[in-house]
């Protein structure tokens, strides 16, 4: 057997494995990434807002 056949078989079985995982998960992973991204965004914006308020009270603080 040539090495080409080995690599094609590895690719075939990897594709079967990944597609079976993706079919079972569906879009749940995608939606969870989007939700976690928005949660992180709002957390960061809230932190920046609080830090800006502190900087306005103390003019010597560097933002």
C-alpha positions as CSV (number, residue, x, y, z in Angstrom):
1,X,0.0,0.0,0.0
2,X,1.3,3.4,-0.9
3,X,1.5,6.3,1.5
4,X,-1.2,8.1,-0.5
5,X,-3.7,5.4,0.4
6,X,-2.8,5.6,4.1
7,X,-3.3,9.4,4.1
8,X,-6.6,9.1,2.3
9,X,-7.8,6.6,4.8
10,X,-6.7,8.8,7.8
11,X,-8.5,11.7,6.2
12,X,-11.6,9.6,5.5
13,X,-11.9,8.3,9.1
14,X,-11.1,11.8,10.5
15,X,-13.9,13.2,8.4
16,X,-16.3,10.5,9.7
17,X,-15.4,11.2,13.3
18,X,-15.6,15.0,13.0
19,X,-18.9,14.9,11.1
20,X,-20.5,12.6,13.7
21,X,-19.5,14.9,16.5
22,X,-20.7,18.0,14.6
23,X,-24.0,16.3,13.7
24,X,-24.7,15.5,17.4
25,X,-23.7,19.0,18.6
26,X,-25.4,21.0,15.8
27,X,-25.5,24.7,16.3
28,X,-25.4,24.6,20.1
29,X,-21.6,25.3,20.1
30,X,-22.0,28.2,17.7
31,X,-24.8,29.8,19.7
32,X,-22.9,29.3,23.0
33,X,-19.9,31.1,21.5
34,X,-22.0,34.0,20.4
35,X,-23.7,34.3,23.9
36,X,-20.4,34.0,25.7
37,X,-19.0,36.7,23.4
38,X,-21.8,39.1,24.3
39,X,-21.5,38.3,28.0
40,X,-17.8,39.1,27.8
41,X,-18.5,42.3,25.8
42,X,-21.0,43.6,28.4
43,X,-18.7,42.7,31.3
44,X,-15.8,44.5,29.6
45,X,-18.0,47.6,28.8
46,X,-19.2,47.7,32.4
47,X,-15.7,47.5,33.7
48,X,-14.6,50.3,31.4
49,X,-17.5,52.5,32.4
50,X,-16.6,52.0,36.1
51,X,-13.0,52.8,35.4
52,X,-13.9,55.9,33.4
53,X,-16.1,57.1,36.3
54,X,-13.1,56.7,38.7
55,X,-10.9,58.6,36.3
56,X,-13.3,61.5,36.1
57,X,-13.3,61.7,39.9
58,X,-9.5,61.5,40.1
59,X,-7.8,63.7,37.4
60,X,-4.4,62.3,38.2
61,X,-5.4,58.8,37.2
62,X,-4.2,57.7,33.7
63,X,-6.8,55.9,31.7
